[in-house]
Amino acid sequence: MSIEEVGQGAPGEPILRVDGVVKRFGSRTIINGISFDVEPGQVVVIVGPSGTGKSTFLRCVNGLEDIQGGSIVFDGEPVNAHSRKVVALRQRIGMIFQNFNLYPHLTAAENVTLAPIKVLRERPAAARERAMELFRKVRLEHRASAYPSEMSGGEQQRVAIARALAMNPSLMMFDEPTSALDPETVGDVLTVMEELADDRRTMLVVTHEMAFADHVGDRMLFMDGGLIIEDGPPDELLRNPQQERTRQFVTSVLNPDSARARRQAQADTANGASSEVDSR
């Protein structure tokens, strides 16, 4: 099987269906009833300020966190964090974390081949051959024998992508994959992700890389306060947002100087009003 020949769900059916999902930690509601579908081959990017439930949502999708309301259906099967079936489900969802999560005592190649050999029962020789194919795709064939401690953050993240691809996932999820990287290595990771999008991989990406989201995303969700505030093509959300909260976020991310000036003007207005009241 080539690296592009992956399951993409039943024809005409969403590969991921999210319906009214609620996630709480104690009395605090993190995700407050969000709903959307992801079609096979679609790249959906999720943006928004920190602490709005984006990363938590990804963990709910692959059953690392349970939910307190609504439902998540992946490839026709309900996602239940407490079900025995969730382990098999995770094998079909590639998860790329912020901090790589590579085994430090294994080489890059061993990290990539471990799950195919142990979980999929692939022959070691076949797993190694496929790993080298994946290393060529992520431009790391020369680093296959290196240990994580010998690699840059960008290289480790590309190994993590190769490891996820080795399981032939139907859905790839990225949780701010460049947030822990040095600026010089971000571009290498984003290039690999762009090529996966060109291959029509189904991808769900939480990111602060707005240029990447604009270029690669088929659809953008803006989340704030555990809600989807706006949903549409990246070009529309970034250049003509319909909601005031989306406009504020886009301005702060794409034009931080303008956002700072606006906040200062608001503060000056508030201080002026307060001074006028005091003078009375």
N, C-alpha and C positions, 0 to 999 in steps of 0.2 A: 504493500500500500504506500503510495507517495504521500508526502507531507500535506498535499492539498486535498487528498481524498478522505474527507472526514464526514461523519454523520451531521446532517443539517436539519433533522426533524422531518416530520411528515410533510409532503408537498401541500402548500396552501395553508398550513397551520403555523401559528407562532411557535417558535422554539422555547420561548419563555413567556409566561403569562402571570402577571402580578395583579392581584385584585384586592384592594382595600387593606393592604398590609399595615399592621400596627406592631411596633416593637417598643417595649418598655423595659427599663432597668429600675426595679422597685416602683416608686411612684412617678418617676420621670419618663415621659413619653419621648422617645427618640425619633420614631417614624410614625406618622399620624395619618394612616389611611391612604397610602399612595397606590395608584393603579396605572399600569401601562403594559404593552406587549412588545416583544422583540421578535422581529421576523428573521428567518434564516438568511445569513449573509449580510445582515445589517450591522453597522457600527454605531452604537449608541454611546454618547459621551455624557457623563453626569458631572456638572459643575456646581459650584456654590461655595459659600464661606465655610471655614473649618467648623466642626462641631454640629453639622446639620444632619448627620445620619447617613452620609454617603457610604463611608466604609462599612458601617454597621449593616447597611442594606446588602452589600455584596456578601458579607458573612452569613446573612440570612438566606441568600439564594443557594449557597452550597451547604446549608445545614450546619454551619459552625455556630450559629445562634438560632434559638427558637423564636417564634413569633407569637404574639398574644391576640392577634386578630387577622382576619382575611386569609388569603391563600397564595401560595407560589406553586406554579406548575411548570416543570421543566421537561421538555420533550415528551409531554403527555402524562408525566408522573408527578403526583403531589410531592412537594419537598417537606419532609417532617424530620426535624433535627433529632427526634427521639426514636425514629424507626431504624430497624436494622438495614433497610434498603438504602439508607442515605450514604452508606459507604460505597456501594456500587454506583450510586448517582454521582458522587464526587469524582469518580474515575473519568466521567465524561465532561467534567467542567475543569478547565485549566485555570488555576488561580495564581496570579503574580502579585506578591506582596511588596510592601514598600522596602522591606529590609532583607530581601533575597531568600533567607531561610534555607541556605545550602548546608549540607553536612560538612563541617570543617575538616573531618578526618578522611574524606573521600575526594578524589580528583574530580575535575569537571566532568570527565567522561563517566566516571562511576556514579556521580550524582544523577546524570541523565539516564543511565541504563538501569539503575536500581529498581525503580517501580515496574518498568516493562518486564524485567526478569522475574521479580518476586510476585507481582500482582497479575500481570498478563501472561505469565509463564512463557515468555518468548525465549528462544534459544540465545544464549549469551553472544554468540557470534553475530546473529541477526540483529540483536539489540545494539551491539557495538557498531555495526555497519550503518544502522539507522541513525545512531547518535552522531556519527561523523557527517552524515548527510545534513543533519540539523545544525551541526557546528558550522558547516559551510554556509548554511542559510543565514546564520546570525554572525558570520564572519569571525569565527573563533576556532577554526580547525587547528591553528597553531598553538592553541592554549588547552587542548583537550587533556593533557597530562598534568596541568597545573592544579594546585590546591587553592581553595578560596582565599586563603591568606596571602597568596602570591598574585592575586588578581585585583584590578581596580574595581570600584563599585559598579561602573558601567559594564565591565566584563562579567561580573557576578550576576548582574541582572539579566544579561543576555543568556547566561547559562541557565538561569531560572526559567526564561522563556523557552529555551530548547527542552528543558526538563518537562515543562507542561505540554509542549507539542508532542513529545515522545509517547504520550498516552492517547493520541488521536482524539482530542476532545471535540465535542460538538459546540462548545461555548468557551471562549476565552474571556476571563475577567481580570482587569488590571486595577489595582488599588494604589493610585498615585505612584506609579512605578519609577518616576524620576525624582521624587521628593527628597530622597536620601543621597542623591548623586552630586558629584562636583559638576559645575557648569560645563566643563570641557567634555564630559562623558555623556551628557544628556542627549546630544544629537545622535549618537550611535544607537541608543536604545529606541529613540523615536523613529529612526530610519527603519529599524527592524519591524516596529509596530505598523508603520505605513505600508511596508511590503506585505504584512499579514492582511491588512485591510484590502490591498490590491488583489490578494488571492481570494477575496470574498469570505474571509473568516468571519464568523459571527462573534462580535466583540462587545463587551460592556466595560467601559473605561471611566474610572473616576480620575480626574486630572485637573491640574491648575495650568497646564500648558495650553493656553487659549489658541495660539496659532495652529498647533497640532489639531486641536478639536475642530477648528474651523476648516482645516484642509482635509481631514480624514473622515470626520463624523458625517453620517447620514442624518443623524437626529441628535438633538441636544436637549437634555433635561436640566433645568435650573432648580436646585433644591435649596430651601431655607426653612429652618424651624421644623424639620421633619416632613415638609410638604413639597410637592412639585408645584412651583409657582408658575413656571412657563415651560412649554414643550413645543419644539418645532425644529426646522432646519437650522443648523448653526449660523448660516449667513443671516437669517432673519433675526435670530435672538441676539446676535452680536451687533448688528447694524440698525435694527429697527425693533427693539424690544417693546412689548405691549404693556408690560406691568412695571410700575414705578420701582419696585424692589429689584427687578431684573436690571433696569436702567442704572440704578445705583451701583449694583455689583459690577456690571460691564464697565462703567466709567472708572470705578476704583481699580479694576484689573488692567484695563487697556490704556487708561490715562490717569495714572496715580497722582500726577501733579495737579490736574484739574479737580480730582476728587478731594485732595487736601485743601485746595483753595475754596471749594464749595463748603467743606466742613468748617473751615476757619470763618467764612462769611456767615454761616449759620450761628456759630458761636458768638461772633461779634454782634450779630443782630440780637441774640438772646441776652448778651451782657448789656447791650444798649437799652433794651426794654427793661431790664432789671434796674439799671441805674436810674432810668426815668421814673420808675415807680418809687424808688428810694428817695428821689429828690422831692417827690410830692409829700 
